[in-house]
Each structure stands twice: as C-alpha cells, then as structure tokens.
Amino acid sequence: MPFGGIYRLVDFVLSNLANGHYLQIVVLTQYKNHSLDRHISRTWRLSAMLGNYVTPVPAQQRLGPHWFSGSADALFQNLNLIYDEMPDHVIVFGADHIYRMDPRQMVQQHIESGAEVTVAAIRQPLSLADQFGVIETDPAGRKITAFREKPKDAVGLPDAPDQVYASMGNYVFKTQSMIDALREDALDPTSKHDLGGNIIPMMVKSGSAEVYDFADNMVPGSTERDRGYWRDVGTLDAYYEAHMDLISAHPVFNLYNSRWPIYTGHDPLPPAKFVHNDGDRVGRAIDSLVSAGAIVSGGLAERSILSPGVVLHSHSQVEDSVLMGNVKVGRGAIVRKAIIDKNVIIPDGARIGFDLEYDRSRFAVTSGGIVVIGKNEIVER
C-alpha cells in the first residue's frame, strides 16, 4: 500500500528493524501479494555475503491444503524458517502501522526481564479502550495479568488511571517458548490461531508475559512533537488522517529525521516541476508533499500529497487530498477531501468532494466524508 507519496506501508516497520540492525527479516504474505513481493525484492536487497536478507515468503501450504487461518497459524506454517536460523529470540512485528521505534530497546528489556514474551503497548485514553486490544498489568506496571480484546469495562493503569495500554501488535518471544505455544495452539480446534487473540492470552495465563511501554522508546533524532507517534491505518479514514499528519509546517510525524530514516525505493523520475506564472494561472503547492515526477502546471495543491507522476493542469485545484501515482487532474477541475488511487484521470471541469450524495452514487465515501476513487477508475465530468 502506498503512503506519503513515495513510500509503501511496509517500509516503516522494515526501516525500524534495519535502523535497529536487525537484518534477517522474513515478510509473511498471503493474498494479492505480487506488488508487495516486487517492492521488497527490488528495494530491500541486503548483503547476502554478510548473511542479511529481507525475504517475502508467500503462503506455501506446507502443512496441508489450507491457507493461513490467522497470524499464529502463519507463524506455525513457517516454523521451518525459525529452525533454519534458531535464534535465541524472535521479533514479530505487524506491518500496517505508521511509526518510528527503536526495537533494540524493547529487545533489551525483554532479555533483562527473562519474560517468555514481551508485548509493545501504547498509552491510550481509558474512554477509547473498546477500540483496542487492552493490556492489564500488575501494580508494578510490567507483568501482564490480562490481555482483553476491546473491553467495555477496562481498568486504568496503576500510574495513570485515565489511560490503558493498547497493544501495538509488536512482540518479542523467546524462540522455544514461541514454538511451544504455536504447537499447542495448532492442536486446539476451537482456536482462531491469532497471536493477539490466542497466543498472548495463553502465555499471560502462564505468568510469563510482560509489557513494553512505547512511551519509553527514544528514537535518535526524534522531537517532543513526534516522539511516541503511532497510527493504525486499517481504515480509509485513518489512512487519510495519517497523511494529513505529514503536511503541517511542524508535522506530527516528521519524515525528515535523517538519524532514523524511512527507506524506500525510487523509480528514475525527474524532480517535481511547477510551471506557469500568468495571472491566476500559477503552478504552486502550499502545505503539501510533492513527489518526484509530479508536474503542477498552472494548478494549485493545498494541504495535499502528490505522488510520483501526478499532473495538475491549469486552473485545477486539489485541496486536503491524497493523490497516488500518475493521477491526472484536468483543466479547471477541483478535488476536495479525497483519496484517489493510481492512474485515475479527473476530466476538465470535474468537481469531486462538493456533493457527497452525488459522489456516493459514483464512488465510495467514508463515514468521515472522504471521497475514495479506485485504481484505473473512469471519472465522468
């Protein structure tokens, strides 16, 4: 999934691991994985001579004619990869969040504590507990006593009664403990074979799980404004809001931290270009991210993200929107509060985001009022 103009969502977790010098990485994939596999194979090529790799591994049905039935089953079906390396500890991170994190600090706490598993958590308001997997701890605030999915009666933290620990979907396991738990879970016909729903509660019951407070993580080059930033972009509205976090003068999430860079691959495109300065026909962008290969030809972009190859023609306006690769906005067209996928052509004079009822008859519109136009979709004027 593209994000922030030039990145892919997977780049954020891979960059965190690479910056932390964890360089033997497997990416487990299942459905419609061609684009992801291609991105990883083209972009994330590490030195094989030094034993480093980032390898996409699709579902292979190694244990029978069935696909992954959950995140725990995905690990269980690929235990051969663990046996090949047999590390002391295994890091299992989700790949659908936007954040910076130094994983070394979490691993250090995990090793020093002697826990079988350590779960990363971010503090959230108690009032939002029913939106997350919530971690409850002992009075000391480290040992996990319960792992509950979207509880209505969550209890606040010992040091902050108005907050809860929400699971980030990031785990560090002792290798043998993880293997044993996966094997036990695989034999349970009632299990959903999910890490958060089954494996972690199982290990919590044995008294061997601890929490890692994301607020303690200090990323080199971070500022007080962007320290602790974490966004789940599992919905279109969340995806849109995470983009809007990038474009202020002092962004909530800072892409310009050179001490902890977000790595990605780039096509050989020319620099962005802004042309025309004739009366109201002025090519410009304000509070926006403009990627390589984009051309703003007498149009205006405000508070928007223009991905590679985007073209804004004369007198067009794009406001509060996310435009993915090779979107063309015709002369005099206006786009407001929209996510527009690759290769869409907005015809001259079109209006997107003005009449949501009309837009719903043509496109998807989120509960937050964001118009979403799919890849290669044909837009009528």
Secondary structure by P-SEA (a helix, b strand, c coil): cccccccccaaaaaaaaaaacccbbbbbbccccaaaaaaaaaccccccccccccccccccccccccccccaaaaaaacccccccccccbbbbbbccccccccaaaaaaaaaaacccbbbbbbbbbcccccccccccccccccccccccccccccccccccccbbbbbccccccaaaaaaaaaaaaaacccccccccccaaaaaaaaccbbbbcccccccccccccccccccccccaaaaaaaaaaccccccccccccccccccccccccccbbbbbbcccccccccccccccccccccbbbccbbbccbbbbcccbbbccbbbccbbbbcccbbbcbbbbcccccccccccccccaaaaaacccccccbbbbbcccccccc
